[in-house]
């Protein structure tokens, strides 16, 4: 699983939406931008580890946003089941 896969899959972008989807067991992989502020990504990271969801770290928010097809950076994204 890598960033290229994210472009062609159903996805959810943003911390709040991703957290909700994680709690509802709708996510198969999480992507987290390494340059995002930790207080923003911390809960998603912890919840993913609790649920045994793979986390893929992306170099930048800009790169993650581009992979999600949006014009702005993204701190967190999830690939839906």
N, CA, C and O atoms as a GROMACS GRO file, in nm:
protein
  324
    1UNK      N    1   0.085  -0.117   0.000
    1UNK     CA    2   0.000   0.000   0.000
    1UNK      C    3   0.089   0.123   0.000
    1UNK      O    4   0.182   0.133   0.080
    2UNK      N    5   0.062   0.216  -0.089
    2UNK     CA    6   0.140   0.339  -0.089
    2UNK      C    7   0.053   0.456  -0.132
    2UNK      O    8  -0.068   0.441  -0.154
    3UNK      N    9   0.114   0.569  -0.143
    3UNK     CA   10   0.043   0.693  -0.174
    3UNK      C   11  -0.027   0.686  -0.310
    3UNK      O   12  -0.134   0.743  -0.327
    4UNK      N   13   0.033   0.616  -0.406
    4UNK     CA   14  -0.029   0.602  -0.539
    4UNK      C   15  -0.165   0.535  -0.529
    4UNK      O   16  -0.258   0.572  -0.601
    5UNK      N   17  -0.178   0.436  -0.440
    5UNK     CA   18  -0.305   0.366  -0.423
    5UNK      C   19  -0.415   0.460  -0.375
    5UNK      O   20  -0.532   0.442  -0.409
    6UNK      N   21  -0.377   0.559  -0.297
    6UNK     CA   22  -0.474   0.651  -0.238
    6UNK      C   23  -0.550   0.728  -0.346
    6UNK      O   24  -0.668   0.759  -0.330
    7UNK      N   25  -0.482   0.758  -0.457
    7UNK     CA   26  -0.544   0.836  -0.565
    7UNK      C   27  -0.664   0.764  -0.625
    7UNK      O   28  -0.761   0.828  -0.666
    8UNK      N   29  -0.659   0.631  -0.630
    8UNK     CA   30  -0.761   0.554  -0.699
    8UNK      C   31  -0.863   0.488  -0.607
    8UNK      O   32  -0.952   0.417  -0.654
    9UNK      N   33  -0.852   0.511  -0.480
    9UNK     CA   34  -0.940   0.445  -0.382
    9UNK      C   35  -1.037   0.544  -0.320
    9UNK      O   36  -1.019   0.666  -0.329
   10UNK      N   37  -1.142   0.489  -0.258
   10UNK     CA   38  -1.231   0.574  -0.180
   10UNK      C   39  -1.152   0.617  -0.057
   10UNK      O   40  -1.085   0.537   0.008
   11UNK      N   41  -1.161   0.747  -0.028
   11UNK     CA   42  -1.080   0.798   0.082
   11UNK      C   43  -1.157   0.901   0.163
   11UNK      O   44  -1.261   0.952   0.122
   12UNK      N   45  -1.101   0.929   0.277
   12UNK     CA   46  -1.156   1.031   0.364
   12UNK      C   47  -1.038   1.120   0.405
   12UNK      O   48  -0.930   1.070   0.438
   13UNK      N   49  -1.060   1.251   0.403
   13UNK     CA   50  -0.950   1.344   0.431
   13UNK      C   51  -0.988   1.432   0.550
   13UNK      O   52  -1.102   1.474   0.563
   14UNK      N   53  -0.892   1.457   0.635
   14UNK     CA   54  -0.914   1.545   0.749
   14UNK      C   55  -0.919   1.467   0.879
   14UNK      O   56  -0.960   1.351   0.882
   15UNK      N   57  -0.876   1.531   0.984
   15UNK     CA   58  -0.864   1.466   1.114
   15UNK      C   59  -0.999   1.422   1.170
   15UNK      O   60  -1.015   1.308   1.214
   16UNK      N   61  -1.097   1.512   1.169
   16UNK     CA   62  -1.228   1.479   1.226
   16UNK      C   63  -1.296   1.365   1.151
   16UNK      O   64  -1.345   1.270   1.212
   17UNK      N   65  -1.299   1.375   1.018
   17UNK     CA   66  -1.365   1.272   0.938
   17UNK      C   67  -1.293   1.138   0.950
   17UNK      O   68  -1.356   1.032   0.957
   18UNK      N   69  -1.161   1.142   0.952
   18UNK     CA   70  -1.083   1.019   0.962
   18UNK      C   71  -1.102   0.954   1.098
   18UNK      O   72  -1.115   0.832   1.108
   19UNK      N   73  -1.104   1.035   1.204
   19UNK     CA   74  -1.127   0.982   1.338
   19UNK      C   75  -1.264   0.913   1.346
   19UNK      O   76  -1.275   0.804   1.401
   20UNK      N   77  -1.366   0.977   1.291
   20UNK     CA   78  -1.500   0.919   1.292
   20UNK      C   79  -1.502   0.786   1.217
   20UNK      O   80  -1.559   0.688   1.265
   21UNK      N   81  -1.441   0.782   1.100
   21UNK     CA   82  -1.437   0.660   1.020
   21UNK      C   83  -1.359   0.549   1.092
   21UNK      O   84  -1.397   0.432   1.084
   22UNK      N   85  -1.252   0.585   1.162
   22UNK     CA   86  -1.175   0.487   1.240
   22UNK      C   87  -1.262   0.426   1.350
   22UNK      O   88  -1.261   0.304   1.370
   23UNK      N   89  -1.336   0.510   1.421
   23UNK     CA   90  -1.422   0.462   1.529
   23UNK      C   91  -1.531   0.370   1.477
   23UNK      O   92  -1.579   0.282   1.549
   24UNK      N   93  -1.572   0.392   1.351
   24UNK     CA   94  -1.677   0.310   1.290
   24UNK      C   95  -1.620   0.191   1.212
   24UNK      O   96  -1.693   0.122   1.141
   25UNK      N   97  -1.489   0.166   1.227
   25UNK     CA   98  -1.420   0.056   1.158
   25UNK      C   99  -1.439   0.057   1.007
   25UNK      O  100  -1.464  -0.047   0.946
   26UNK      N  101  -1.428   0.173   0.948
   26UNK     CA  102  -1.445   0.188   0.803
   26UNK      C  103  -1.313   0.211   0.729
   26UNK      O  104  -1.313   0.228   0.607
   27UNK      N  105  -1.201   0.211   0.802
   27UNK     CA  106  -1.072   0.246   0.742
   27UNK      C  107  -0.981   0.124   0.736
   27UNK      O  108  -0.975   0.045   0.830
   28UNK      N  109  -0.909   0.110   0.622
   28UNK     CA  110  -0.813  -0.001   0.613
   28UNK      C  111  -0.668   0.045   0.624
   28UNK      O  112  -0.582  -0.033   0.667
   29UNK      N  113  -0.639   0.170   0.587
   29UNK     CA  114  -0.503   0.224   0.597
   29UNK      C  115  -0.513   0.373   0.629
   29UNK      O  116  -0.601   0.443   0.579
   30UNK      N  117  -0.421   0.420   0.712
   30UNK     CA  118  -0.414   0.562   0.748
   30UNK      C  119  -0.285   0.621   0.690
   30UNK      O  120  -0.180   0.558   0.693
   31UNK      N  121  -0.296   0.743   0.640
   31UNK     CA  122  -0.180   0.818   0.592
   31UNK      C  123  -0.166   0.941   0.680
   31UNK      O  124  -0.264   1.013   0.701
   32UNK      N  125  -0.046   0.965   0.731
   32UNK     CA  126  -0.020   1.080   0.817
   32UNK      C  127   0.100   1.157   0.761
   32UNK      O  128   0.205   1.098   0.733
   33UNK      N  129   0.083   1.287   0.747
   33UNK     CA  130   0.192   1.373   0.699
   33UNK      C  131   0.291   1.396   0.814
   33UNK      O  132   0.251   1.432   0.925
   34UNK      N  133   0.418   1.374   0.787
   34UNK     CA  134   0.520   1.388   0.891
   34UNK      C  135   0.542   1.532   0.934
   34UNK      O  136   0.590   1.557   1.044
   35UNK      N  137   0.507   1.628   0.848
   35UNK     CA  138   0.527   1.767   0.886
   35UNK      C  139   0.402   1.830   0.950
   35UNK      O  140   0.400   1.950   0.978
   36UNK      N  141   0.300   1.749   0.973
   36UNK     CA  142   0.180   1.798   1.041
   36UNK      C  143   0.208   1.812   1.190
   36UNK      O  144   0.292   1.741   1.245
   37UNK      N  145   0.139   1.903   1.254
   37UNK     CA  146   0.160   1.922   1.397
   37UNK      C  147   0.110   1.800   1.474
   37UNK      O  148   0.001   1.748   1.448
   38UNK      N  149   0.191   1.755   1.570
   38UNK     CA  150   0.162   1.632   1.644
   38UNK      C  151   0.028   1.638   1.718
   38UNK      O  152  -0.042   1.536   1.726
   39UNK      N  153  -0.008   1.755   1.771
   39UNK     CA  154  -0.135   1.761   1.845
   39UNK      C  155  -0.255   1.739   1.752
   39UNK      O  156  -0.364   1.706   1.799
   40UNK      N  157  -0.235   1.755   1.623
   40UNK     CA  158  -0.342   1.731   1.527
   40UNK      C  159  -0.351   1.583   1.491
   40UNK      O  160  -0.460   1.529   1.475
   41UNK      N  161  -0.237   1.518   1.478
   41UNK     CA  162  -0.236   1.379   1.430
   41UNK      C  163  -0.233   1.275   1.542
   41UNK      O  164  -0.258   1.157   1.517
   42UNK      N  165  -0.205   1.318   1.663
   42UNK     CA  166  -0.184   1.225   1.775
   42UNK      C  167  -0.301   1.128   1.797
   42UNK      O  168  -0.280   1.008   1.808
   43UNK      N  169  -0.424   1.180   1.803
   43UNK     CA  170  -0.539   1.094   1.829
   43UNK      C  171  -0.562   0.990   1.719
   43UNK      O  172  -0.593   0.874   1.747
   44UNK      N  173  -0.546   1.033   1.594
   44UNK     CA  174  -0.563   0.940   1.482
   44UNK      C  175  -0.457   0.832   1.488
   44UNK      O  176  -0.486   0.714   1.465
   45UNK      N  177  -0.334   0.872   1.518
   45UNK     CA  178  -0.224   0.776   1.527
   45UNK      C  179  -0.250   0.673   1.638
   45UNK      O  180  -0.233   0.553   1.617
   46UNK      N  181  -0.290   0.720   1.755
   46UNK     CA  182  -0.316   0.631   1.868
   46UNK      C  183  -0.433   0.537   1.840
   46UNK      O  184  -0.425   0.417   1.869
   47UNK      N  185  -0.541   0.589   1.784
   47UNK     CA  186  -0.659   0.509   1.752
   47UNK      C  187  -0.626   0.403   1.647
   47UNK      O  188  -0.673   0.289   1.655
   48UNK      N  189  -0.545   0.440   1.549
   48UNK     CA  190  -0.504   0.346   1.445
   48UNK      C  191  -0.424   0.231   1.505
   48UNK      O  192  -0.446   0.115   1.471
   49UNK      N  193  -0.332   0.263   1.595
   49UNK     CA  194  -0.250   0.160   1.659
   49UNK      C  195  -0.336   0.069   1.746
   49UNK      O  196  -0.317  -0.053   1.747
   50UNK      N  197  -0.432   0.127   1.818
   50UNK     CA  198  -0.524   0.049   1.901
   50UNK      C  199  -0.602  -0.052   1.818
   50UNK      O  200  -0.622  -0.166   1.860
   51UNK      N  201  -0.645  -0.009   1.701
   51UNK     CA  202  -0.729  -0.093   1.616
   51UNK      C  203  -0.648  -0.180   1.519
   51UNK      O  204  -0.705  -0.257   1.442
   52UNK      N  205  -0.516  -0.166   1.523
   52UNK     CA  206  -0.431  -0.247   1.436
   52UNK      C  207  -0.435  -0.206   1.290
   52UNK      O  208  -0.413  -0.288   1.201
   53UNK      N  209  -0.464  -0.077   1.266
   53UNK     CA  210  -0.469  -0.025   1.129
   53UNK      C  211  -0.329   0.020   1.089
   53UNK      O  212  -0.261   0.088   1.166
   54UNK      N  213  -0.286  -0.017   0.969
   54UNK     CA  214  -0.154   0.023   0.920
   54UNK      C  215  -0.148   0.174   0.903
   54UNK      O  216  -0.244   0.237   0.858
   55UNK      N  217  -0.034   0.232   0.938
   55UNK     CA  218  -0.010   0.375   0.922
   55UNK      C  219   0.104   0.393   0.822
   55UNK      O  220   0.211   0.333   0.837
   56UNK      N  221   0.079   0.475   0.721
   56UNK     CA  222   0.184   0.508   0.625
   56UNK      C  223   0.216   0.656   0.644
   56UNK      O  224   0.128   0.742   0.636
   57UNK      N  225   0.342   0.684   0.669
   57UNK     CA  226   0.384   0.822   0.691
   57UNK      C  227   0.428   0.883   0.558
   57UNK      O  228   0.507   0.824   0.484
   58UNK      N  229   0.375   1.001   0.529
   58UNK     CA  230   0.404   1.073   0.406
   58UNK      C  231   0.492   1.192   0.443
   58UNK      O  232   0.477   1.249   0.551
   59UNK      N  233   0.582   1.228   0.355
   59UNK     CA  234   0.679   1.333   0.385
   59UNK      C  235   0.614   1.467   0.420
   59UNK      O  236   0.656   1.533   0.515
   60UNK      N  237   0.513   1.509   0.343
   60UNK     CA  238   0.458   1.642   0.369
   60UNK      C  239   0.306   1.647   0.352
   60UNK      O  240   0.245   1.563   0.286
   61UNK      N  241   0.247   1.748   0.416
   61UNK     CA  242   0.103   1.771   0.404
   61UNK      C  243   0.067   1.804   0.259
   61UNK      O  244  -0.038   1.763   0.210
   62UNK      N  245   0.154   1.877   0.192
   62UNK     CA  246   0.130   1.914   0.053
   62UNK      C  247   0.122   1.789  -0.036
   62UNK      O  248   0.033   1.777  -0.120
   63UNK      N  249   0.215   1.697  -0.015
   63UNK     CA  250   0.218   1.572  -0.092
   63UNK      C  251   0.092   1.489  -0.064
   63UNK      O  252   0.034   1.432  -0.157
   64UNK      N  253   0.050   1.481   0.061
   64UNK     CA  254  -0.069   1.404   0.096
   64UNK      C  255  -0.194   1.469   0.037
   64UNK      O  256  -0.281   1.399  -0.015
   65UNK      N  257  -0.204   1.601   0.045
   65UNK     CA  258  -0.317   1.671  -0.014
   65UNK      C  259  -0.326   1.646  -0.163
   65UNK      O  260  -0.434   1.621  -0.216
   66UNK      N  261  -0.213   1.653  -0.232
   66UNK     CA  262  -0.209   1.629  -0.377
   66UNK      C  263  -0.256   1.486  -0.409
   66UNK      O  264  -0.331   1.466  -0.505
   67UNK      N  265  -0.213   1.390  -0.329
   67UNK     CA  266  -0.254   1.250  -0.351
   67UNK      C  267  -0.404   1.231  -0.329
   67UNK      O  268  -0.465   1.140  -0.386
   68UNK      N  269  -0.462   1.318  -0.246
   68UNK     CA  270  -0.606   1.311  -0.219
   68UNK      C  271  -0.687   1.392  -0.320
   68UNK      O  272  -0.810   1.392  -0.317
   69UNK      N  273  -0.616   1.460  -0.410
   69UNK     CA  274  -0.685   1.537  -0.513
   69UNK      C  275  -0.739   1.670  -0.465
   69UNK      O  276  -0.835   1.723  -0.521
   70UNK      N  277  -0.677   1.725  -0.361
   70UNK     CA  278  -0.719   1.856  -0.312
   70UNK      C  279  -0.606   1.956  -0.330
   70UNK      O  280  -0.489   1.918  -0.342
   71UNK      N  281  -0.641   2.084  -0.332
   71UNK     CA  282  -0.545   2.190  -0.360
   71UNK      C  283  -0.468   2.239  -0.238
   71UNK      O  284  -0.379   2.322  -0.249
   72UNK      N  285  -0.503   2.187  -0.121
   72UNK     CA  286  -0.437   2.228   0.003
   72UNK      C  287  -0.373   2.107   0.069
   72UNK      O  288  -0.398   1.993   0.030
   73UNK      N  289  -0.291   2.132   0.168
   73UNK     CA  290  -0.226   2.022   0.240
   73UNK      C  291  -0.325   1.946   0.326
   73UNK      O  292  -0.430   1.997   0.364
   74UNK      N  293  -0.290   1.822   0.355
   74UNK     CA  294  -0.372   1.738   0.443
   74UNK      C  295  -0.282   1.675   0.548
   74UNK      O  296  -0.176   1.621   0.515
   75UNK      N  297  -0.324   1.682   0.674
   75UNK     CA  298  -0.245   1.624   0.782
   75UNK      C  299  -0.269   1.474   0.789
   75UNK      O  300  -0.177   1.396   0.815
   76UNK      N  301  -0.395   1.434   0.766
   76UNK     CA  302  -0.436   1.294   0.782
   76UNK      C  303  -0.534   1.256   0.671
   76UNK      O  304  -0.617   1.337   0.630
   77UNK      N  305  -0.521   1.134   0.623
   77UNK     CA  306  -0.618   1.079   0.527
   77UNK      C  307  -0.632   0.931   0.556
   77UNK      O  308  -0.541   0.868   0.610
   78UNK      N  309  -0.745   0.876   0.520
   78UNK     CA  310  -0.767   0.734   0.539
   78UNK      C  311  -0.823   0.671   0.414
   78UNK      O  312  -0.906   0.731   0.345
   79UNK      N  313  -0.779   0.550   0.385
   79UNK     CA  314  -0.832   0.474   0.273
   79UNK      C  315  -0.946   0.388   0.328
   79UNK      O  316  -0.926   0.309   0.420
   80UNK      N  317  -1.063   0.404   0.270
   80UNK     CA  318  -1.180   0.333   0.321
   80UNK      C  319  -1.183   0.188   0.275
   80UNK      O  320  -1.130   0.153   0.170
   81UNK      N  321  -1.246   0.104   0.357
   81UNK     CA  322  -1.261  -0.038   0.324
   81UNK      C  323  -1.356  -0.054   0.206
   81UNK      O  324  -1.382  -0.166   0.162
   0.00000   0.00000   0.00000
